[in-house]
Amino acid sequence: MAAPTPTVILGAGIIGCSIAYYLSEHQDPSSIHIVEPANELFSSASGYAGGFLARDWHGPATAQLAALSFEEHRRLAEEHCGRDRWGYSATVAIGYAASAEGAGKKRGDDWLRDGTSRADAAPTESTGAAQGGKTDDDAMIPGWLRRREGDQVDFISASDDGRPTTAQVDPALLCAFLLQECVDRGVTVHQPARVVEFGKDAEGNLATVSIVAEGGGAATTRKPPSMLAIPHTPILVTPCTRLIVAAGAWSGRAFGDLFPDSGTEIPVGSLAGHSVVFKSPRWHRELEEKGCHTVFTTADEFAPEIFARLGGGIYFAGLNSDAIPLPDLPGTVWPDPEAIQLLMRTAGELMGSEEDMDDLEVVQEGLCFRPVTPRGVPIVSRVSDDLLGAGLTTKSGADGGVYLATGHGPWGISLSLGTGKVLAEMAQGRAVSADVSAL
């Protein structure tokens, strides 16, 4: 295990938790601090995203990272009962058009690929249009999806040596697992809290950071929500020679607040997305053994994405907007009632029964903000010292540095574990498991 390099991670979302998880395998976990300003853990994309995983839907810049991450998701699930603990499951991905007119429209999987995944479509196999009877592949089409005469179904999943290359998780449960593992190892989590300033050593290198409680109260060292919080002092100065910014859509703000003299603007914006989780009488535990499904389809006003999860929930989303302002903190903006009503109405049309389109039970409404970049690929790199401002430098090699891990767009959950592993390897001076030089 490497000598402890005092490390502070800004952000306790899935990227920050993944980085801490892999860092703590190769250095003293007590030297790692996670700082999260939100009052509620996983209150943005890490808790309210769809959780879709794809191994080979990605372009050259992220192809290796995606493959590594997909295998890490599978490995962790196999080693830690991920199916039961965070709903990990292989999934059959389907493109669905309710009519011939809809077959040419943009689907939910199209926006996933635009700028963030490979240009050519994932392998597809069409079942053709339904003609009132059953097609040969009807057994692979979910029973909770309403079928209409003339609709079109394409299978867009692929397999590698018989192993599916698409899967899904419940991201909030995966985040809770990762964070609990970190805490059990000895990683410290400060929440709600914020890093407000840094200190230098005699050579001008980054040496400390000051952590203050968010909202004026006492900061806490916190385990996941089910655990008790331990009071901490309102201001804590902790050693820090390695700083990692992994605050999702808030990464640019976090960097700018801590390094106001930098003059460097981190190119990360936000894409807001509404979602609803339903219970359907046509999706229940007895059917889960036959497999989960992901459906990408079209509607009049947006491109729905539907994920049937283990445990009986069906996640319904696809209503995205870059016009909703990023709030000061995650979890402080409520979903728009009109957006939720549109999701519910569309879900009823696609998933409701013929007799009762309103037989879906709402169990969760969500609004999350995904971090996006102009290039459509994430940032996973060390920040050059000359971009920090104020004459600040960092120790060379694995002894220090400021790092960024953000901008994953719609692929944050899918790329999370690979990002955590590669960033940890990069920061600790080890050989990286995937080439991210093009990011």
C-alpha positions as CSV (number, residue, x, y, z in Angstrom):
1,M,0.0,0.0,0.0
2,A,1.3,3.4,-1.0
3,A,2.4,5.9,1.6
4,P,-0.6,8.0,2.6
5,T,-1.0,11.2,0.5
6,P,-3.6,13.3,2.2
7,T,-6.4,13.5,-0.3
8,V,-9.7,15.5,-0.3
9,I,-12.5,14.7,-2.7
10,L,-15.1,17.4,-3.5
11,G,-18.4,15.6,-4.1
12,A,-20.0,12.4,-2.6
13,G,-21.8,11.4,-5.8
14,I,-21.1,8.3,-7.7
15,I,-17.9,9.6,-9.2
16,G,-16.5,10.9,-5.9
17,C,-17.5,7.7,-4.1
18,S,-15.9,5.5,-6.9
19,I,-12.7,7.4,-6.7
20,A,-12.5,7.1,-2.9
21,Y,-13.3,3.4,-3.2
22,Y,-10.4,2.7,-5.5
23,L,-8.0,5.1,-3.8
24,S,-8.6,3.4,-0.5
25,E,-7.5,0.0,-1.9
26,H,-3.9,1.4,-2.2
27,Q,-3.4,3.9,0.5
28,D,-4.4,4.4,4.1
29,P,-8.1,5.1,4.0
30,S,-7.9,7.5,6.9
31,S,-5.9,9.9,4.7
32,I,-8.9,10.3,2.4
33,H,-11.7,12.9,3.1
34,I,-14.9,13.3,1.1
35,V,-16.6,16.7,1.4
36,E,-20.3,17.0,0.3
37,P,-22.3,20.3,0.6
38,A,-25.8,18.9,0.0
39,N,-28.0,18.2,3.0
40,E,-29.1,14.9,1.4
41,L,-26.7,12.4,-0.1
42,F,-27.2,11.4,-3.8
43,S,-29.8,14.1,-4.3
44,S,-29.0,14.7,-8.0
45,A,-27.9,12.5,-10.9
46,S,-26.3,9.9,-8.6
47,G,-29.6,9.2,-7.0
48,Y,-32.1,10.0,-9.7
49,A,-30.5,8.8,-13.0
50,G,-31.7,5.7,-14.8
51,G,-28.7,3.5,-14.1
52,F,-28.2,2.2,-17.6
53,L,-24.9,0.5,-18.3
54,A,-23.5,-0.2,-21.8
55,R,-20.2,-1.7,-22.7
56,D,-19.9,-0.9,-26.3
57,W,-22.2,2.1,-27.1
58,H,-19.3,4.5,-27.0
59,G,-16.9,6.4,-29.3
60,P,-13.2,6.1,-29.5
61,A,-12.4,8.6,-26.7
62,T,-14.3,6.7,-24.1
63,A,-14.4,3.2,-25.5
64,Q,-11.7,1.7,-23.2
65,L,-13.1,3.5,-20.2
66,A,-16.6,2.2,-20.9
67,A,-15.4,-1.4,-21.3
68,L,-13.3,-1.2,-18.1
69,S,-16.2,0.3,-16.2
70,F,-18.7,-2.2,-17.5
71,E,-16.5,-5.1,-16.4
72,E,-16.0,-3.4,-13.0
73,H,-19.7,-3.1,-12.5
74,R,-20.1,-6.8,-13.3
75,R,-17.2,-7.8,-11.1
76,L,-18.4,-5.8,-8.1
77,A,-21.9,-7.2,-8.5
78,E,-20.6,-10.7,-8.6
79,E,-18.4,-10.2,-5.5
80,H,-20.8,-8.3,-3.4
81,C,-24.3,-9.6,-4.3
82,G,-25.1,-6.6,-6.4
83,R,-28.3,-8.1,-7.7
84,D,-29.8,-8.0,-4.2
85,R,-28.0,-5.0,-2.9
86,W,-28.2,-2.5,-5.7
87,G,-30.4,-4.1,-8.4
88,Y,-27.6,-5.0,-10.8
89,S,-29.0,-7.0,-13.7
90,A,-28.3,-7.6,-17.3
91,T,-31.0,-6.0,-19.4
92,V,-32.5,-6.4,-22.9
93,A,-32.4,-3.1,-24.7
94,I,-35.3,-2.4,-27.0
95,G,-36.1,0.3,-29.5
96,Y,-39.9,0.7,-29.7
97,A,-42.1,2.7,-32.1
98,A,-45.9,2.6,-31.4
99,S,-46.6,3.3,-35.1
100,A,-44.9,3.4,-38.5
101,E,-44.7,7.2,-38.3
102,G,-42.8,6.9,-35.0
103,A,-40.2,4.5,-36.4
104,G,-38.2,7.3,-37.9
105,K,-38.2,9.6,-35.0
106,K,-35.4,10.2,-32.6
107,R,-35.5,7.7,-29.7
108,G,-34.0,7.9,-26.2
109,D,-31.0,5.8,-27.2
110,D,-30.2,8.3,-30.0
111,W,-29.5,11.2,-27.6
112,L,-27.3,8.9,-25.5
113,R,-25.2,8.3,-28.6
114,D,-25.1,11.9,-29.8
115,G,-21.6,13.2,-29.0
116,T,-21.0,10.8,-26.2
117,S,-21.0,7.4,-27.8
118,R,-20.1,5.7,-31.0
119,A,-21.6,7.1,-34.2
120,D,-22.8,3.9,-35.6
121,A,-25.9,2.4,-33.9
122,A,-25.7,-0.5,-31.5
123,P,-26.4,-3.8,-33.2
124,T,-30.1,-4.1,-33.9
125,E,-32.4,-6.9,-34.8
126,S,-36.0,-5.9,-35.8
127,T,-38.9,-8.1,-35.0
128,G,-41.0,-6.3,-37.6
129,A,-44.4,-4.8,-37.0
130,A,-47.1,-6.5,-34.9
131,Q,-50.0,-7.7,-37.0
132,G,-52.4,-8.6,-34.2
133,G,-50.6,-11.9,-33.5
134,K,-47.4,-12.9,-31.8
135,T,-44.0,-12.5,-33.3
136,D,-41.2,-15.1,-32.8
137,D,-39.5,-12.7,-30.4
138,D,-42.5,-11.8,-28.3
139,A,-41.1,-13.7,-25.4
140,M,-38.3,-11.2,-25.2
141,I,-40.7,-8.2,-25.2
142,P,-41.8,-7.0,-21.7
143,G,-45.3,-7.6,-20.7
144,W,-45.6,-4.2,-19.1
145,L,-45.2,-2.5,-22.5
146,R,-48.5,-1.9,-24.4
147,R,-48.4,-3.4,-27.9
148,R,-50.4,-1.9,-30.8
149,E,-51.1,-3.1,-34.3
150,G,-48.4,-1.7,-36.6
151,D,-45.8,-1.0,-33.9
152,Q,-42.1,-1.7,-34.4
153,V,-39.7,-3.3,-32.0
154,D,-35.9,-3.5,-32.5
155,F,-33.5,-5.3,-30.2
156,I,-30.5,-3.0,-29.7
157,S,-28.7,-5.1,-27.1
158,A,-25.5,-7.0,-28.0
159,S,-23.6,-9.9,-26.5
160,D,-20.0,-10.7,-26.1
161,D,-19.3,-14.5,-26.0
162,G,-22.8,-14.9,-24.8
163,R,-22.6,-12.3,-22.1
164,P,-24.9,-9.3,-22.5
165,T,-23.2,-5.9,-22.9
166,T,-26.0,-3.9,-21.5
167,A,-27.1,-3.9,-17.8
168,Q,-28.6,-1.6,-15.2
169,V,-28.4,-0.7,-11.5
170,D,-30.3,1.4,-9.0
171,P,-27.7,4.2,-8.8
172,A,-28.7,5.4,-5.3
173,L,-28.3,1.9,-3.9
174,L,-24.9,1.5,-5.6
175,C,-23.8,4.9,-4.3
176,A,-24.8,3.8,-0.8
177,F,-22.8,0.6,-1.1
178,L,-19.7,2.4,-2.3
179,L,-19.9,5.1,0.4
180,Q,-20.5,2.5,3.1
181,E,-17.5,0.5,2.0
182,C,-15.3,3.6,2.1
183,V,-16.5,4.6,5.5
184,D,-16.0,1.0,6.8
185,R,-12.5,1.1,5.6
186,G,-11.8,4.4,7.4
187,V,-12.5,7.2,4.8
188,T,-13.9,10.3,6.4
189,V,-17.1,11.9,5.0
190,H,-18.0,15.5,5.9
191,Q,-21.6,16.4,5.1
192,P,-23.1,18.9,4.7
193,A,-19.8,20.8,4.5
194,R,-17.7,22.7,2.0
195,V,-14.0,23.4,1.3
196,V,-13.5,27.1,1.4
197,E,-9.8,27.8,1.2
198,F,-6.4,26.2,0.8
199,G,-3.1,26.6,2.6
200,K,0.4,26.4,1.3
201,D,3.6,25.0,2.6
202,A,7.0,26.8,2.7
203,E,7.6,25.9,-1.0
204,G,4.2,27.3,-2.1
205,N,2.7,23.8,-2.6
206,L,-0.9,22.9,-1.7
207,A,-0.7,21.6,1.9
208,T,-4.0,22.0,3.7
209,V,-7.7,22.8,3.1
210,S,-10.3,24.4,5.4
211,I,-13.6,22.6,5.7
212,V,-16.6,24.5,7.0
213,A,-20.2,23.4,7.8
214,E,-22.7,24.1,5.1
215,G,-25.6,26.3,6.3
216,G,-23.8,27.6,9.4
217,G,-24.3,24.6,11.6
218,A,-21.7,22.1,12.8
219,A,-20.1,20.0,10.1
220,T,-20.6,16.3,10.5
221,T,-18.6,13.2,9.7
222,R,-21.4,11.1,8.3
223,K,-22.0,7.5,7.3
224,P,-24.8,6.8,4.8
225,P,-28.3,7.9,5.7
226,S,-29.1,4.9,7.8
227,M,-26.2,5.6,10.1
228,L,-25.8,8.2,12.9
229,A,-23.9,11.4,12.3
230,I,-20.9,12.2,14.5
231,P,-20.6,15.9,15.4
232,H,-17.5,17.7,14.1
233,T,-16.1,21.2,14.7
234,P,-17.5,24.0,12.5
235,I,-14.1,24.6,11.0
236,L,-11.6,21.9,10.3
237,V,-8.1,22.4,8.7
238,T,-6.9,19.1,7.3
239,P,-3.7,18.2,5.5
240,C,-4.3,18.0,1.7
241,T,-1.7,17.7,-1.0
242,R,-4.0,15.9,-3.5
243,L,-7.4,17.5,-4.2
244,I,-9.9,15.9,-6.5
245,V,-12.9,17.8,-7.8
246,A,-15.8,15.4,-8.6
247,A,-18.8,17.5,-7.9
248,G,-20.8,16.7,-11.0
249,A,-22.6,19.6,-12.6
250,W,-21.2,21.8,-9.7
251,S,-17.6,21.0,-10.5
252,G,-16.9,24.3,-12.3
253,R,-18.4,26.3,-9.4
254,A,-16.4,24.3,-6.8
255,F,-13.2,24.8,-8.7
256,G,-13.8,28.5,-9.2
257,D,-14.8,29.1,-5.6
258,L,-11.6,27.4,-4.3
259,F,-9.3,28.9,-6.9
260,P,-10.8,32.4,-7.5
261,D,-7.5,33.7,-8.9
262,S,-7.2,30.9,-11.5
263,G,-9.0,32.6,-14.4
264,T,-9.7,29.1,-15.7
265,E,-13.4,28.3,-16.4
266,I,-14.1,24.6,-16.3
267,P,-16.1,23.7,-19.4
268,V,-19.0,21.9,-17.6
269,G,-22.6,22.8,-17.9
270,S,-25.8,21.0,-16.8
271,L,-28.6,19.1,-18.4
272,A,-31.7,18.7,-16.2
273,G,-33.8,15.6,-16.4
274,H,-37.1,14.7,-14.8
275,S,-38.1,11.2,-13.9
276,V,-40.8,9.1,-12.3
277,V,-40.6,5.6,-10.8
278,F,-43.8,3.6,-11.1
279,K,-45.1,0.3,-9.8
280,S,-47.0,-1.7,-12.4
281,P,-49.2,-4.8,-11.8
282,R,-47.5,-6.2,-15.0
283,W,-44.0,-6.0,-13.5
284,H,-43.3,-8.0,-10.3
285,R,-40.8,-10.2,-8.7
286,E,-42.1,-13.4,-10.3
287,L,-41.2,-11.9,-13.7
288,E,-37.7,-10.7,-12.8
289,E,-36.1,-14.1,-13.2
290,K,-37.0,-13.8,-16.9
291,G,-34.9,-10.7,-17.2
292,C,-35.1,-6.9,-17.1
293,H,-35.8,-4.7,-20.0
294,T,-34.8,-1.2,-21.1
295,V,-37.0,0.5,-23.7
296,F,-36.1,3.5,-25.7
297,T,-39.1,5.0,-27.6
298,T,-40.7,8.1,-29.0
299,A,-43.5,10.4,-27.9
300,D,-45.0,13.6,-29.3
301,E,-42.9,15.9,-27.1
302,F,-39.8,13.9,-26.0
303,A,-38.0,10.6,-26.2
304,P,-38.9,8.4,-23.3
305,E,-36.5,6.0,-21.6
306,I,-37.9,3.2,-19.6
307,F,-36.1,0.8,-17.2
308,A,-37.8,-2.1,-15.5
309,R,-35.7,-2.5,-12.3
310,L,-35.3,-5.4,-9.9
311,G,-37.6,-4.9,-6.9
312,G,-40.7,-4.0,-8.9
313,G,-40.0,-0.4,-9.9
314,I,-40.1,1.0,-13.5
315,Y,-38.0,4.1,-14.0
316,F,-39.5,6.5,-16.6
317,A,-37.6,9.5,-17.9
318,G,-36.3,11.2,-21.1
319,L,-37.7,14.7,-20.5
320,N,-34.4,16.7,-20.5
321,S,-33.7,20.4,-20.7
322,D,-30.6,22.7,-20.5
323,A,-32.8,25.7,-19.7
324,I,-33.4,24.9,-16.0
325,P,-30.8,26.8,-14.0
326,L,-28.4,24.8,-11.9
327,P,-29.3,25.4,-8.2
328,D,-26.8,26.4,-5.6
329,L,-26.9,22.9,-4.1
330,P,-28.1,19.5,-5.2
331,G,-31.6,18.6,-3.9
332,T,-32.8,22.2,-3.4
333,V,-35.1,22.4,-6.5
334,W,-38.3,20.4,-6.7
335,P,-39.5,18.7,-9.9
336,D,-41.8,20.8,-12.1
337,P,-45.4,19.5,-11.7
338,E,-46.2,20.0,-15.4
339,A,-43.1,18.0,-16.4
340,I,-44.2,15.2,-14.0
341,Q,-47.7,15.3,-15.3
342,L,-46.4,14.9,-18.9
343,L,-44.3,11.9,-17.8
344,M,-47.2,10.3,-16.0
345,R,-49.6,10.8,-19.0
346,T,-47.0,9.4,-21.5
347,A,-46.2,6.5,-19.2
348,G,-49.9,5.7,-19.0
349,E,-50.1,5.6,-22.8
350,L,-47.1,3.3,-23.1
351,M,-47.4,1.1,-20.0
352,G,-51.0,1.4,-18.8
353,S,-53.4,-1.5,-19.3
354,E,-56.0,-1.4,-22.1
355,E,-58.7,-1.3,-19.5
356,D,-57.1,1.3,-17.2
357,M,-54.3,3.6,-18.3
358,D,-54.0,5.0,-14.8
359,D,-53.2,1.7,-13.0
360,L,-49.5,2.8,-12.5
361,E,-48.6,3.7,-8.9
362,V,-46.1,6.6,-8.5
363,V,-43.4,5.8,-5.9
364,Q,-40.8,8.5,-6.7
365,E,-40.5,11.8,-8.6
366,G,-37.1,13.2,-9.4
367,L,-35.2,16.0,-11.0
368,C,-31.4,15.6,-11.5
369,F,-28.7,17.7,-13.2
370,R,-26.2,15.8,-15.4
371,P,-22.8,17.4,-16.0
372,V,-22.1,17.9,-19.7
373,T,-19.2,19.3,-21.7
374,P,-19.2,21.0,-25.1
375,R,-17.2,18.1,-26.6
376,G,-19.6,15.5,-25.2
377,V,-16.9,13.5,-23.4
378,P,-15.9,13.7,-19.7
379,I,-12.9,15.4,-18.1
380,V,-10.6,12.9,-16.3
381,S,-7.3,14.5,-15.7
382,R,-4.8,16.4,-13.6
383,V,-5.0,20.1,-13.7
384,S,-1.8,21.9,-14.6
385,D,-0.4,24.0,-11.8
386,D,-0.2,27.1,-14.0
387,L,-4.1,27.0,-14.1
388,L,-4.5,27.2,-10.4
389,G,-3.6,30.8,-9.9
390,A,-2.3,32.6,-6.8
391,G,1.1,31.2,-7.3
392,L,-0.1,27.9,-6.1
393,T,1.8,24.7,-7.0
394,T,1.4,21.1,-6.1
395,K,3.8,18.4,-5.2
396,S,4.9,16.4,-8.2
397,G,3.9,12.8,-9.1
398,A,1.8,10.8,-6.7
399,D,2.6,13.1,-3.8
400,G,0.1,15.8,-4.9
401,G,-1.9,17.4,-7.6
402,V,-5.4,18.9,-8.4
403,Y,-7.6,16.6,-10.4
404,L,-10.9,16.8,-12.2
405,A,-13.4,14.0,-12.9
406,T,-16.7,15.4,-14.3
407,G,-18.7,16.0,-17.4
408,H,-19.9,12.4,-18.0
409,G,-23.3,13.5,-19.3
410,P,-25.8,10.7,-19.6
411,W,-23.1,8.1,-19.0
412,G,-22.2,9.0,-15.4
413,I,-23.4,5.8,-13.8
414,S,-22.1,3.6,-16.6
415,L,-18.6,5.2,-16.6
416,S,-18.4,5.7,-12.8
417,L,-16.4,2.7,-11.7
418,G,-14.0,2.9,-14.6
419,T,-13.5,6.6,-13.9
420,G,-12.9,5.9,-10.2
421,K,-10.3,3.2,-11.0
422,V,-8.4,5.2,-13.6
423,L,-8.4,8.4,-11.6
424,A,-7.1,6.6,-8.6
425,E,-4.4,4.9,-10.6
426,M,-3.5,8.3,-12.2
427,A,-3.3,10.1,-8.9
428,Q,-1.3,7.3,-7.2
429,G,1.2,7.1,-10.0
430,R,0.2,3.6,-11.1
431,A,-0.3,2.3,-14.6
432,V,-3.9,3.2,-15.8
433,S,-6.3,0.4,-16.8
434,A,-7.8,2.4,-19.7
435,D,-6.6,5.0,-22.1
436,V,-8.2,8.4,-21.3
437,S,-5.7,10.5,-23.1
438,A,-8.3,11.7,-25.7
439,L,-10.6,13.1,-23.0
